[in-house]
Amino acid sequence: MYKGIIDTSILIRFLTGDSAEKREKFKKLIKEAATENSVLFIPLIVIIELVYVLEKIYKLPKNEVREKVESLETLPVIEIESDDIVLDALRLYAAENLKFGDAMILAKSRISGIRPVYTFDKKDFRKFPEAVVM
């Protein structure tokens, strides 16, 4: 049973700790969900926003962004939409120095088997065999 959907603003406060009060509210929500045997859902758009804010606003390096977002998977009451794609995209994002959106496209292609990825983006896609730069 779902307790609800988590918004980006809550995850930012939790992962950065820049508001102790808001971080504690989220921890309380996690405990409530665990007690109720329910799940807090994180949609893909929230993950995309989260990566953007951590990288562009908080100026965190890609490896640190990856670690923070991946740490959400350790919370037993959290369910991330398409977590297999998100985890692969985070790996590509950090290891290959890609924009997260491009990493999500490649991860979706790899996991779903839908190929090729057609693009005009020579810079980011030229080194991936599943991509066709037009």
KOLFI-33366 format. One line per 5 residues: number of its first residue (from 1); for each residue x, y, z of C-alpha. Coordinates in nm, 3 decimals. Each point is the difference from the previous one (the first is absolute). Layout:
<rs>
NUM	X Y Z; ...
</rs>
This chain:
<rs>
1	0.000 0.000 0.000; 0.127 0.344 -0.089; 0.014 0.269 0.265; 0.057 0.265 -0.268; 0.234 0.161 -0.250
6	0.315 0.183 0.103; 0.082 0.337 -0.159; 0.348 0.124 -0.090; 0.001 0.269 0.271; -0.023 -0.264 0.274
11	0.285 -0.206 -0.144; 0.222 0.307 -0.038; -0.043 0.084 0.369; 0.061 -0.361 0.101; 0.310 -0.052 -0.216
16	0.166 0.336 0.060; -0.096 0.051 0.363; -0.034 0.374 -0.062; -0.312 0.006 0.216; 0.023 -0.218 0.309
21	-0.368 0.057 0.078; -0.116 -0.114 -0.345; 0.242 -0.294 0.002; -0.150 -0.118 0.328; -0.352 0.030 -0.143
26	0.101 -0.231 -0.284; 0.160 -0.247 0.241; -0.328 -0.002 0.195; -0.190 -0.068 -0.323; 0.234 -0.292 -0.074
31	-0.061 -0.145 0.346; -0.376 0.037 -0.041; 0.011 -0.178 -0.335; 0.204 -0.283 0.151; -0.241 -0.032 0.293
36	-0.296 -0.009 -0.238; 0.180 -0.244 -0.232; -0.051 0.247 -0.285; 0.217 0.144 -0.277; 0.102 0.351 -0.102
41	0.018 0.031 -0.379; 0.252 0.213 -0.189; -0.095 0.070 -0.366; 0.263 0.027 -0.274; -0.057 0.374 -0.038
46	0.096 0.047 0.364; 0.327 -0.188 -0.056; 0.075 0.214 -0.306; -0.071 0.321 0.194; 0.203 -0.128 0.296
51	0.308 -0.068 -0.211; -0.033 0.342 -0.166; -0.029 0.188 0.331; 0.286 -0.188 0.168; 0.230 0.058 -0.298
56	-0.097 0.350 -0.113; -0.119 0.172 0.319; 0.205 -0.182 0.266; 0.299 -0.037 -0.237; 0.066 -0.360 0.105
61	0.227 -0.212 -0.219; -0.169 -0.274 -0.200; 0.138 -0.282 0.215; -0.141 0.161 0.313; -0.336 0.057 -0.169
66	0.000 -0.366 -0.099; 0.078 -0.114 0.355; -0.270 0.218 0.154; -0.271 -0.110 -0.240; 0.102 -0.366 0.026
71	-0.019 0.027 0.379; -0.378 0.036 -0.030; -0.010 -0.365 -0.109; 0.124 -0.100 0.347; -0.317 0.129 0.165
76	-0.233 -0.300 0.023; -0.320 0.206 -0.037; 0.111 0.176 -0.320; -0.097 -0.111 -0.349; 0.158 0.180 -0.294
81	-0.185 -0.019 -0.330; 0.203 -0.207 -0.249; 0.282 -0.037 0.251; 0.199 -0.228 -0.232; 0.011 0.276 -0.263
86	0.079 0.266 0.261; 0.292 -0.199 0.144; 0.147 -0.072 -0.343; -0.047 0.365 -0.100; 0.178 0.117 0.316
91	0.291 -0.229 -0.082; 0.022 0.134 -0.358; -0.043 0.359 0.120; 0.295 -0.022 0.238; 0.230 -0.241 -0.185
96	-0.048 0.139 -0.352; -0.044 0.365 0.099; -0.340 0.025 -0.171; -0.289 0.234 0.061; -0.247 -0.192 0.214
101	-0.277 0.022 -0.261; 0.226 -0.158 -0.262; 0.102 -0.268 0.250; -0.370 -0.076 0.061; -0.060 -0.042 -0.374
106	0.295 -0.239 -0.036; -0.098 -0.196 0.311; -0.358 -0.036 -0.127; 0.130 -0.123 -0.335; 0.235 -0.252 0.160
111	-0.250 -0.139 0.249; -0.300 -0.008 -0.235; 0.195 -0.124 -0.302; -0.150 0.277 -0.214; 0.276 0.095 -0.241
116	0.140 0.207 -0.148; -0.017 0.338 0.168; -0.025 0.259 -0.277; 0.155 0.336 0.078; 0.169 0.309 -0.138
121	0.212 0.023 0.320; 0.348 -0.097 -0.121; 0.175 0.109 0.317; -0.173 -0.231 0.248; -0.113 -0.293 -0.213
126	0.285 -0.061 -0.248; 0.175 -0.256 0.224; -0.303 -0.222 0.055; -0.067 -0.278 -0.254; -0.374 0.004 0.070
131	-0.019 0.360 -0.122; -0.032 0.120 -0.358; 0.112 0.358 -0.041; -0.181 0.142 -0.301
</rs>
